[in-house]
Amino acid sequence: MDALIFLLPSFVMCLVLAGIHCYLGLHVLRRGVIFIDLSLAQVASLGSSVALLLHYEHNTTGSYFISLSFTFLAALYFAWGKKFEKYVSQEVLIALVYAFASSLVILVVNMMAHGAEHIKEILIGKILWVSWEEVIKTAIIYSAVAIIHYIFRKQILKSTIEKKTNDQSLLWDFLFYALFGVVITSSVGVAGILLVFSFLVVPALISMQLASSISRQMLIGWMIGIILCAVGMFTSYKLDLPAGAVLVVVFTLVPILTLPFFGLCRKKFLSE
């Protein structure tokens, strides 16, 4: 019972993360910018590293908004870069920003006394030690993002599906990336880069193999996220291993093992 009480905030936080990231993951996969999450997460980590260097403690308002300003700049750059996609692939820009931000993080933390601990927290987060206050704050932020997405769902979905770019589509692209940046900035401090990437990609990727409509994909993705969160947290507790790393292994192992079978089933179906 004590273990359940201890793990409950972490499990609820996992559900909150899985819910919003599954939806965003469906957009990311349709846009073909699968590593945008890693890139923005690294930029957010750069912002938090700079904030720490400027003596803003973790999880403070100042640290959050410095990190958020970094992600907004990256979001603006990616939205602007889509205008030139026929000349330079967005994946190239995403990779360049990721490498740039990663290198700067190393340079920044090299100036700190406890840089190694900061790097570890950036990668796997502190999901096991979240408080109910953090869960509620994160849920409120994600709810605001979800409401904006719902209000402008047609415009954002259109900008996701269409390849043509104009001034109006660039506006919706920026809104998508900016909201995405808000989610990533809020997630990285809690879950770390690797777990955030797993939440974003895995449920959406598997659900797209099992359903065609976005509503069904979201429902299936949420169910997958809940199950994998439960398995990961239980495994972490039973084996006394870091929760963040265990969750990443559980999430990523599932598509590694199942996606080849989806491919074989489709190949067999098409050949008959």
N, C-alpha and C positions, 0 to 999 in steps of 0.2 A: 504493500500500500504506500509506504514511504517513497519507494522508487517511482511509482506511478505519479505521485504528487510532484516529485522532483522533475520528471521527464515531461509532464503535461505542458508547461509553457513552451518547451522546445518543439514538441509535436505540433501544437497549435500554430507556432510560427512556421513550421514546415508546410502546413496546410495552406496558410496565408500566402507563402511564397509560391507554392505549386499552383495555386489558383490563378494568380495574375500572370505568372510566367508561362503557363500553358497557352493562354490566349495570345500573349505576345509572341510566343514561339511559332504559332501558326502563321502569323504575319511575317516573321523573319524567314521562315522556310519558303514561303511563297515569294518573297522578295529575292530569295537567293543570296542572302547576306548572312549566312549561318554564323560567321565569326564576329558579327557586329557586337554581340554580347560580350565576348572576351575583350574586344577592343575598348568598348565603352567602360567595362568594368576596370580595365587597366588604367584608363584615364581617370576614373573616379578614385582609384587607389592612389594615383599620382597626386590628385587634389588633397586626399586625406594625409598623404605623406608630407606635402608642402605645409598643410595646416599644422601637423605635428611639429615640423621644423620651426614654425612660427609660434610654437608654444600653445597651440590650441589642443586641448586634450581630446581623446577619442569620444565619440558620441555626444559632443557638445554642439550647440547651435552654430557656432562659428565654423567648426570643422565641417559640419554638414553643408553649409552654404558655400564654402570654398570649394569643396569637392563637387557640389552641384554646378557651380559656375564653370568648372573644367569640363564637365560632361555636356553642358549647353554649348560650349564652344565647339566641341567635337561633333555634336548633333547638327549644328549649323554647317560645319564643314562637310559632313556626309550628305546632308540635304542639298547643298550647293554642288557637291561632286557628282550627284546623280544626273545633273544637267549635261555632263560630259561623258556619260556612261558608254556611249558608242565609240569613244576614243580611248578612255581609260576605265577598265572594270572597277566597280565599287569594291570588289574583293581586294584589289591591289591597294586601294586607298585605306581600306580597313586594316590590312596587314601592315602597311607602313606606319599608320597611327599606333597600332599595337606595339610594334617594335620600338618606335620612338618613345612612347609612354613607359614601356617596360625598362628601357635603358635609363630614362630619367629617374624612375623610381629607385633603381639601384644606386644612382649617383646621389640622390637625396638621402636615402637611408644610410648611406656610407658616412654621412655627416652626423649621425645619431649614435648615442651610446648603446641603445638597445635596438639597433636596426634589424637584427636577425629575428627577434620576436615579432616585430612589425611585419616583416616579410611573411612569416608563418601565418599570422592572423589574416593578412591579405589573401592568402591562398585558400585556407580552409575555414576561416572565420571563427566564431565563438558561439555556434548555434546551441551548444549544450548549456550555456550559461546565460541565456537571455532571460529577462524578467518580464512579468506581465505588463509592466509599463511600456517596455519596448515592443511587445506584441501588439498592444492597443495602438500605440503611435504608428507603427508600420501599417496596421490594418486601416487606419484612418487615411494615411497617405495613399495607399493602394485603392481605397474606395473612391477617393477624389479622382484619381487617374482613370478608374473604371467608368465613372460617371461621365467624364469628358469623352472617353472613347465611345460610350454609348450614344451620347448626343451627336457626335460627328462620325458615327460608325460608317455611314454610306460613303462619305468623302474620304475617310482614311482607308477603307477597304478598296475604293476605286484607285487611290494612289498606290496601293500595294499591288493590285492586279495589273494595272496599265503600265506599259513600258514608256509611253510618250511622256515628255516633260514639258511643262510650261510654267509660267509664273504662279498660276493657281495650284498646280500639282506640287510645286516646290514648297508652297506654304504648308500644304497638308503633310508633305514629307518631313518638314521641319517640326511640325506639331507631333508627328509620330515619334521621331527621334528624340525630341525634347522630353516627351512623356516617358519614353523608354529610358532616357537618362535619369529621370526622377526615380523610377523603379530601381534601376541598377545602383544608383547612389545609395538608396535606402537599403538595398539587399546586400551589397558587398561588405559593409561594416558588420553585418550579422552572420552571413553565410560564407563569405569569401568568394573569390573569383571562380574556382572550380565547381563549387556546389551550385552557384547561380547559373553557370553554363549548363549544368546537368538538369536543373529545374526547367530551364528554358527549352532545351532541345529534345530531351528524351520523351516526355509525355506527348508532345506535339508530333514528333517523328513517328512514334508507334501508332498514335491515333489516326494519322493520315494514311496509314496502311490498312486501317480497319474500317474507315468511313469516308464518305465523299463530301458531305455537307459540313460547314463550319460548326453548326450547333451540335451535331453528333460527335465531331472531333473534339470539341471542347468538353463534352460530357465524358467521353471515353478517356481523354487526357487527364481530367480531374480525378477520375476513379483510379487510373494508373498511378498518378502522383500520390494519392492517399495510401494506396497499398504499399508502394515502394518506401514512402516515409515511415510507415509502421514497421516494415521489415528492417529498414536501416536502423531506426532507433532501438528496436528490440535487440538486434545483433550487436549494436554498440554497447548496450547495457550488459548483455550476457557475457560478451568477450572482454569487457572493460577496455574498449578501444576508442580513439577519438571519433566523436560522432560525425563531424564534418567529413573526414576521410572515408569513413564507412559508408555514409550516404552517397558519396560520389561513386564509390566502387559498386554499390548496389544499383544505382541509377544507370551507370554506363555499361555495366555487365549485361543488363537485360537486352538492349538493342544489339550489342555485340553478338549475343547468342541467338537472337530471334530474327534479325533482319535478313540473314541469308536464307532462312526458311520461307520468309515472305516472298523473296525473289524466286525460290524454287517452285513455290505454289503457283505464282503468277505465270511462270514459264510453262508449267505443266498445263494450266488452265488454257493458255493461249494456243498450245500445241494440239489440244484436243478438238 
